[in-house]
Amino acid sequence: MPAPTSERPTGRLLLLVELMPHEPERQFRAAAYPLLMGLARALGWRASWAALGVRYDPTLRYRLEPGDLALLRAHLLRRRPGIVFINEYLVAEQWAALAALVPGRRLVYWPVDGTFEDFAPAFRRAVPEARGPLLDDPRLLDRLRPHFRRQVLNRAPWAYAPLIRVIAGTICEYRTPVSANPLYRGLRLSHRMMGCAFCNAAPLRKPAQDVVAFAARQVAAACGQLPARAERRFELRCQGLWRRLEEFIRELVRLKARRAELIFSPRIDELLATRAGLRRCLPLLAANGLAVRIYGMGVENFSAAENLRLNKGITARQVHEAAAFIAATAAAWPEQFRCERGRLSMILFTPWTTLRDLRLNGAHIARCPLINSCGVLDQRLQLFKDRPITQLAKRDGLVVERRGAFYNSGCIIDAGQHEVPWRFKHPEVGLLWALAQRLSAAGQGQEPRDELDRKAAELLERHPLDSPPDPLPAFRRAVLLMLRRPRPRTLEDLVEAMRR
């Protein structure tokens, strides 16, 4: 299909700047860039893409290292773009310094996932001089040829093998109404509030007519354009695509996409529902140099009471059934089906968590090899404005005014997003949360900040002695101590009681 063109090239240069964090799950937060490259070129603009590898900043407002800032300044001065898109915010003084190098200070923040429902209008708002009937085409994204080539400006090794995010439709299609949950009875909730009570993954109008063809075209284009020296990795963000996995794999084979790892994060119940289809795909993956990786599936909690409050719709039995299937399939097809330890996520602490909830969770975490205790012990619920669970916390008097230390479990994806602070209904659980953070940090090898950190680190066990320390046994002992009377009243008392 020939690429559409505008009537007369403008000769202007659109420069796309990508800040690429070093944490794998934070990479390629520029899902729309390949399509923006295709759109600009189809409209007759010159377009180029520059990337900088950076260290992840959980505040999502980056301060570039002096050397990286100098590289970016030099690139802007050399290329002299008419407009610059950037996928992350910079601190104010660096933003102003770079904007001053662009005519009309046209340094534009383009959201993480690229406003796919609003693609052409968003581009028009950012580039009002853009012209051409293509921008009015309802099948715009179907018609674009994505371009994935980019220039890495610094020497960050992780920037040379990007995790490419492909968005083809609604990220999550779980639609159990929160208003039907008995725990939310009496709250004025919109009937449109569906899915997990802490989430806002609203239905996304399909960016293309056929999500399979749209996603496969992007994967095949990247495989054809990017260096073949390494396996290309793609994060597929569309639950409808997971349901049509066999069809998607066959389309990739038809397009001759090779050496690609396809990364999905289905719900646990969705994984269980598609086991047969996934098994049928494995020989096809093996014959064509393709692989499927599972990551980021949310448990979120093994306590039925907690998961009901989260409106998660997942049971402990389903979690263990899925974990057993994943382990068996990965053992039988290690090159084609991948899921490492620690790929299941949890929300271990909520405002309502009880000691018995924690005791139950500790036992289930110990049974599940796909959960990394270092990665879940320090995970707590984050409340945000207009979420159903935030309204529930307000009703129960658990929302507070004072903010604690900045915390981002990964739920904050925009620098303008702010957490609603909350307190524990049961203060003794707050002590265990404070301990869990220290145990988790020690298990990840972080240096002690103070004497209490050092003492907490000494509680960790190694089995065998040369293995990484596991914080879970110490945490489970702490929960049992807190269940006894009299219980420790301070974190210091709790740590000392555990050292005896």
ZIFENCOR-V916707 format. One line per field, one symbol per residue. ss: DSSP state (A for helix, B for strand, O for the rest). phi: phi as a letter, one per 40 degrees, with the letter a starting at -180 (. if undefined). A space follows every 50 residues. Layout:
ss->???
phi->???
This chain:
ss->OOOOOOOOOOOOBBBBBBBBBOOAAAOOOOOOAAAAAAAAAAOOOBBBBB BBBBOOOOOOBBOOOAAAAAAAAAAAAAAOOOBBBBOOBBOAAAAAAAAO OOAAAOBBBOOOOOOAAAAAAAAAAAOOOOOOAAAAOOOAAAAOOOOOOO BBOOOOAAAAOOBBBBBOOOOOOOOOBAAAOAAAOOOOOOOOOBOOOOOO OOOOOOOOOOAAAAAAAAAAAAAAAOOOOOOBBBBBBOAAAAAOAAAAAA AAAAOOOOOBBBBBOOOAAAAAAOAAAAAAAAAAAAAOOBBBBBOOBBOO OOOAAAAAAOOOOOOAAAAAAAAAAAAAAAAAOOOOBBOOOOOBBOOOBO OOOOAAAAAAAAAAAAAOOOOOAAAAOOOBOOBOOOOAAAAAAAAOOOBO OOOOOOOOOOOOOOOOOOOBOBOOOOAAAAAAAAAAAAAAAAAOOOOOOO AAAAAAAOOOBOOOOOOOOBOAAAAAAAAAAAAOOOOOOOAAAAAAAAAO
phi->.cccbccadcgcbcbbbbcbcccdcccfcadcddcccccdcccgccaabb bbcbccbccgbcbccdccccccdccccccfccabbbcbcbddccdccccc cbdgfcbbcbddbgfccbccccccccbcccbhcdccccbdccccccbbca bccbbcccccbccccbbbiccbbcbccccccccbcgccbccccbgcccbb ccdbddcbcbccccccccccccccccdccaccbbccbacccccbddcccc cccccgcbfbbbbbbccccccccbdccccccdcccccbgbabbbagcccc acccccccccfcgbbcccccccccccccccccbccbbbacdgccbabcbb dbdbccdccccdcccccbccbccccbcbbbcbcbdgcdccccccccgbcb cccccdaachccbacccbcccabccbdccccccccdccccccccgcccca ccdcccccccbbbccccccbccdcccccccccccbccdbbcccccccccc
